[in-house]
Amino acid sequence: MRQLTALIMMLLLIPLASEAQLLKKISRRAKERVNDRILQKTDEIVDKGFDKAEQAGKHTASKNTGTSTAGSDKTDQPVPAGSYFPDTASAPDGNFSVYSKFDFIPGERLLFYDDFSVDHKGDFPAQWNTNGSGEVVVLSGTEGRWLAIPDHTISFPEINGKLPENFTVEFDLFYPAGLRRPPVTFGFSANPDPSKGGVAYKKLFYFLIHHAENKVIYGTNVYGGQGISKEYTANAMAGKIIRVSIAVNGKRIRLYLDDKKLFDLPRAFDDVALRNNFHFRAGELIPAPETPFFVGNLRIAAGESDLRSKLIKEGRWTTTGILFAVNAAGVRPESYAVLKQIASVLREHKDLHIKITGHTDSDGEEAHNLTLSRNRALAVKNILVNTFGIRASRLSTDGRGESDPVADNSTAEGKAKNRRVEFRKEPDHLPEASR
């Protein structure tokens, strides 16, 4: 009260001109304080959102996940404001029940993998080719690196030889919200080198995310009639990271976007020439779009693994198809189908006891990797017990960290092979020939 009285007396003694200036300063300072509070609250909300996304890590990659990025990205800084900036980070909930109908099983023999961790930002990736341009970038609010695919451009990984009879393709996809963006197309072509001759008038099979019609289309010729379309909230998915999964088994091809199976076409992949390449294409728009679309963590693998045969007859099965949260032990929900397959084998063979062993690549501290591998093995066990009802006493766990590599840790593909989970029969339950 005394302070208020003193302030009033002081104001009464100030000339009118000074009083006006003082009031102006007080008003300006009040506005500044309000703005400061608003910015502070905004920062808190944004930080909480990024923290949740980082903890759950459904679609992002880390240095020791099935679709991870190298640990060297820890020192990367986001691109400047006004560049490629996601509206929101993907906010996964890690809820396995959401993926209860997800039946995609990734191939096990890795044919190609790239998370762009060994490429410099601003460069076109070394293992890819293009008929135009593109660059490796960092997207604010996401982990790892991305390849930007700009307007009227084809970009594709250089795969040695044809794709096999059975294979899978997986990648992360991001296209910004609120901007004019190019059509997102990905698929297969008879042309082994689309940088020369493109894909027009060639034998072709592709999927197109059609923003204008808010749906997904598949087609067989760029300038010909298009095939079936499926309703999909393409515009609602803008600004979010989408996990794309494709399975090819002979002539059958299936497409999944996150947990949704959009296409299951039994005879659409009907030409061996389509196995010559897999590519991304940003269709031309006039006027040109304001931004490219982005892809990351591309994994192409042959679907040759027979879990039952290897685990029951050989006593051992290893997978890179179980994915984990960013630098953590949380199992990502798109691993549901793989874990369900393991659980079904355990249910069929009720006397089977297995040891689950986690492995990492060599990025990061050795002690941390050892702990991480053990925690991930334990996380797999807990899901088999709590989600699939397997008796805990049938499962033991271990972790080997980076100590048992199966490939060269100097390449992204080698690191991806080293990040794996191994399932092995306990010695008392091995067949005589394997003891």
VODRENDREN-409370 format. One record per residue (C-alpha): residue in three letters; x, y, z. Coordinates in steps of 0.1 Angstrom, whole numbers, plus 5000, padded with zeros to 4 digits. Layout:
BEGIN
AlaXYZ...
***
This chain:
BEGIN
Met500050005000Arg502850245009Gln504550164975Leu501350244957Thr500950574976Ala504550674968Leu503950594931Ile500850814930Met502651104946Met505551074921Leu503151074892Leu501451394904Leu504751574904Ile505751484868Pro504851744841Leu502151644817Ala504551574788Ser506651354810Glu503551184823Ala502551094788Gln505950954780Leu505950744812Leu502550604805Lys503650514770Lys506650334784Ile504450144809Ser502050044781Arg504949924759Arg506549734788Ala503149574796Lys502849454760Glu506349314760Arg505649124792Val502448974777Asn504348874745Asp507048724767Arg504548514785Ile502848404753Leu506248294738Gln507248114770Lys503947914770Thr504347844733Asp507847714738Glu506647494767Ile503847344745Val506247284716Asp508847124738Lys506346894754Gly505146784720Phe508646714708Asp509446534741Lys506446304736Ala507346234700Glu510946164710Gln509945924738Ala507545724717Gly509545734685Lys507045544663His508245654629Thr511545814636Ala514845644634Ser517745614658Lys521245474657Asn520245134669Thr516845054654Gly515644844625Thr515345164605Ser517745384623Thr520145674617Ala523645694628Gly524545844661Ser526646114643Asp523346304637Lys523346414674Thr525446714665Asp523346814635Gln521347134637Pro517947174621Val517647364589Pro517047734592Ala513547864599Gly511547904567Ser513147594552Tyr511647244553Phe509747264586Pro507147004597Asp503947144611Thr503946874637Ala506146594648Ser504546254645Ala502846174678Pro502745794681Asp501045634710Gly502945304709Asn499645124712Phe499944774698Ser496244724696Val496144984668Tyr498244754647Ser496244434656Lys495244384619Phe498644474605Asp499944164588Phe503044304570Ile506144084576Pro509344254565Gly511844054544Glu514943944563Arg517843934537Leu518744304533Leu519144404497Phe519444784502Tyr519345014532Asp519945384535Asp519245634563Phe521545904547Ser523745904578Val526945884558Asp525946154534His526646524539Lys523646764542Gly523046944510Asp524546664489Phe522646404468Pro523146064484Ala525945854471Gln523945534467Trp521245694447Asn520645834412Thr518346094397Asn517246264365Gly517146604382Ser518246704416Gly517646644453Glu519546684486Val519946534520Val518346754547Val517446764583Leu513746834592Ser513147024624Gly511346824650Thr512346484636Glu515246244640Gly517746154613Arg518146274578Trp515846284547Leu516146294510Ala514246584494Ile512546494461Pro511746814443Asp509246894415His509446694382Thr512246464395Ile512846094397Ser515145964424Phe515945594430Pro518345374449Glu520945194429Ile520244824435Asn522644564420Gly520544334399Lys516844264397Leu514544244427Pro513643884437Glu510343694435Asn509443784470Phe510644114486Thr509444404508Val510044784506Glu509745014536Phe510345384540Asp509345694560Leu507445954540Phe506746314549Tyr505046594529Pro504446934544Ala500947074552Gly499547404541Leu501847434510Arg501447354473Arg503247024471Pro504046784442Pro502146454438Val503846184457Thr504545884435Phe506545564442Gly506745244423Phe508545004399Ser509745034363Ala511044824335Asn513745084330Pro516744984352Asp518045344350Pro515245604350Ser517845884350Lys518145794313Gly514845774295Gly512645824326Val509645594331Ala507045734306Tyr505845484280Lys507745204299Lys506244904317Leu505345064350Phe503545004383Tyr503145284408Phe501145424437Leu500145784438Ile499045984468His496646224451His496246534473Ala493646704449Glu491346404453Asn492446314488Lys493045944479Val495645694468Ile495745564432Tyr497645284416Gly498445294379Thr500445114352Asn501345394328Val502145764334Tyr500245864302Gly497745584302Gly494645494321Gln494945474359Gly493945174379Ile491845154411Ser491745434436Lys491245394474Glu489945664498Tyr492645784520Thr492846104541Ala495946224522Asn495546584532Ala494946504569Met498246314569Ala500246614556Gly502746734582Lys503046384597Ile505546104592Ile503945804574Arg505445464575Val505045304540Ser505244924536Ile505044734503Ala505044354500Val505544174467Asn505043794465Gly505143674429Lys502343864411Arg500743984443Ile501444334457Arg500144494489Leu500444854501Tyr500244964538Leu500345324550Asp501045304588Asp498645034600Lys496245054571Lys496344804543Leu495145004513Phe495744764484Asp495944384482Leu496244304444Pro496643934437Arg497743964400Ala498844324395Phe502544284396Asp502544064365Asp505844144346Val509344034357Ala510644354341Leu509044554369Arg511744414392Asn514344634374Asn514044924398Phe512145094426His511845474424Phe510245794437Arg508746054414Ala507546404420Gly505146484392Glu505446814374Leu503047094385Ile502447434370Pro503147664388Ala505947474405Pro505147344440Glu506547544470Thr508247234486Pro509546884478Phe508346574495Phe510846374517Val511746004522Gly513945844548Asn515045504562Leu514545304530Arg514744934535Ile514444674507Ala514744314517Ala514143964502Gly511343784519Glu513143444523Ser513043394560Asp511043094574Leu510743154611Arg509242814619Ser511842614600Lys514842814614Leu513642824650Ile512342474653Lys514742274631Glu517842484632Gly517342624667Arg518042994658Trp516243284640Thr517443644637Thr515443944626Thr516044304618Gly512244354615Ile511644444651Leu511844824654Phe512545034685Ala512045384697Val514745644693Asn517845534712Ala515545354736Ala514045014743Gly510345084734Val509144854706Arg507445034678Pro503944914670Glu504644834634Ser506644534647Tyr503344384657Ala503144124629Val506643994635Leu506043954672Lys502643794665Gln504443544642Ile506943454669Ala504143414695Ser502243174672Val505342944669Leu505642954707Arg501942864711Glu502242574686His505242434704Lys504442464741Asp507642294753Leu509842544734His511942774755Ile513943054738Lys516643314747Ile516143654732Thr519343844725Gly519644204714His522444344692Thr523444694682Asp525844864658Ser529045034670Asp527745394671Gly527845544706Glu529545424738Glu530145054741Ala528745034777His525545214766Asn525044984736Leu525444684759Thr522744814782Leu520544914753Ser520744574737Arg519744404770Asn516844644776Arg515544584741Ala515644214745Leu513744244777Ala511144474760Val510544204734Lys510043944761Asn507544174780Ile505444214749Leu505343844742Val504243784778Asn501844084783Thr500344124748Phe500543764734Gly500143564766Ile503443364764Arg504543224798Ala507443434811Ser509343124823Arg509743014787Leu511743324778Ser515143444789Thr516943754777Asp520543874770Gly522244154751Arg525544154733Gly525644524724Glu528144594695Ser530444294703Asp529044054677Pro528744234643Val527644044612Ala528544324588Asp530744634583Asn529744914607Ser531245174584Thr528145174561Ala524445244568Glu523544904553Gly526144724575Lys524844894606Ala521244804597Lys522344434595Asn524044454629Arg520944604646Arg519044284652Val517244054677Glu518143694679Phe515843414690Arg517643084700Lys516442764715Glu517642704750Pro520242424751Asp517842174769His515442214740Leu517742194711Pro517541884687Glu520241624693Ala522141724661Ser522442084672Arg523742024707
***
